[in-house]
Amino acid sequence: MIKFLLWCILLILCWPLALLALILYPIVWLLLLPFRIVGIVVEGVLESLWALVTLPARLMRGPQSVQKT
């Protein structure tokens, strides 16, 4: 909602820039999409490695400390 309100203000102040932003926003979103996908993959790999590293400590604590998600 805030983005829309900012765009409306920009439309009132400088309509050519607002139209340019309206056209370029999907293009920039598509260009940044691979970086988001890589970020999700890297986060998953690091989370898996952290789970693997902390597995022995979690096993030593016993079943009472296992969190149910």
DRENBA-542979 format. One record per residue (C-alpha): y, x, z; residue number from 1. Coordinates in steps of 0.02 Angstrom, whole numbers, plus 32768, in hexadecimal, padded with zeros to 4 digits. Example, Ala and Ser with C-alpha at 12.3 -4.5 7.8 and 13.67 -1.06 7.14 Angstrom:
2
+------+------+------+-----+
|    Y |    X |    Z | num |
+------+------+------+-----+
| 7F1F | 8267 | 8186 |   1 |
| 7FCB | 82AC | 8165 |   2 |
+------+------+------+-----+
This chain:
69
+------+------+------+-----+
|    Y |    X |    Z | num |
+------+------+------+-----+
| 8000 | 8000 | 8000 |   1 |
| 8076 | 808F | 802A |   2 |
| 8056 | 80E1 | 7F81 |   3 |
| 8081 | 803E | 7F2A |   4 |
| 8122 | 802B | 7F8D |   5 |
| 8154 | 80DE | 7F67 |   6 |
| 8130 | 80BF | 7EB0 |   7 |
| 819D | 8022 | 7EB3 |   8 |
| 822C | 8086 | 7EFE |   9 |
| 8213 | 810B | 7E79 |  10 |
| 8213 | 8082 | 7DF4 |  11 |
| 82BB | 8044 | 7E32 |  12 |
| 8307 | 80F3 | 7E3E |  13 |
| 82BF | 8143 | 7DA2 |  14 |
| 8252 | 80D4 | 7D36 |  15 |
| 821E | 8159 | 7CB5 |  16 |
| 81DA | 81C8 | 7D3F |  17 |
| 817E | 8134 | 7D8C |  18 |
| 812D | 8109 | 7CE6 |  19 |
| 80FD | 81BF | 7CCC |  20 |
| 80AE | 81C1 | 7D79 |  21 |
| 8052 | 8121 | 7D50 |  22 |
| 8009 | 8170 | 7CB4 |  23 |
| 7FE1 | 821B | 7CFF |  24 |
| 7F91 | 81DE | 7DA1 |  25 |
| 7EE7 | 81B0 | 7D54 |  26 |
| 7EE5 | 8251 | 7CEF |  27 |
| 7F05 | 82BC | 7D89 |  28 |
| 7E81 | 8258 | 7DE9 |  29 |
| 7E01 | 827C | 7D61 |  30 |
| 7E2E | 8334 | 7D60 |  31 |
| 7E17 | 8341 | 7E1D |  32 |
| 7D74 | 82E0 | 7E21 |  33 |
| 7D02 | 8379 | 7E05 |  34 |
| 7D54 | 83D1 | 7E98 |  35 |
| 7D31 | 833A | 7F07 |  36 |
| 7C7B | 833A | 7ED1 |  37 |
| 7C6D | 83F5 | 7EF4 |  38 |
| 7CBC | 83D9 | 7F9F |  39 |
| 7C3D | 8352 | 7FC9 |  40 |
| 7BAE | 83C3 | 7F94 |  41 |
| 7BEF | 8459 | 7FF6 |  42 |
| 7C08 | 83EC | 8090 |  43 |
| 7B55 | 83AC | 8082 |  44 |
| 7B0E | 845B | 806F |  45 |
| 7B71 | 849E | 8104 |  46 |
| 7B3D | 8408 | 816E |  47 |
| 7A87 | 8426 | 8140 |  48 |
| 7A94 | 84DF | 816C |  49 |
| 7AE6 | 84B4 | 8213 |  50 |
| 7A5A | 8438 | 8239 |  51 |
| 79D9 | 84BE | 820E |  52 |
| 7A2E | 8540 | 827B |  53 |
| 7A3E | 84CC | 8311 |  54 |
| 798F | 8481 | 82FE |  55 |
| 7939 | 84F7 | 837A |  56 |
| 79BB | 84D3 | 8401 |  57 |
| 79AA | 8418 | 83E6 |  58 |
| 78ED | 8423 | 83F0 |  59 |
| 78F6 | 8487 | 8492 |  60 |
| 7963 | 8401 | 84E5 |  61 |
| 78D9 | 8382 | 84D4 |  62 |
| 78D0 | 82CC | 849C |  63 |
| 7950 | 8288 | 8518 |  64 |
| 79DF | 82DC | 84BA |  65 |
| 79B3 | 829B | 840E |  66 |
| 7A3F | 822D | 83CD |  67 |
| 7A0D | 8191 | 836F |  68 |
| 7A80 | 8170 | 82DB |  69 |
+------+------+------+-----+
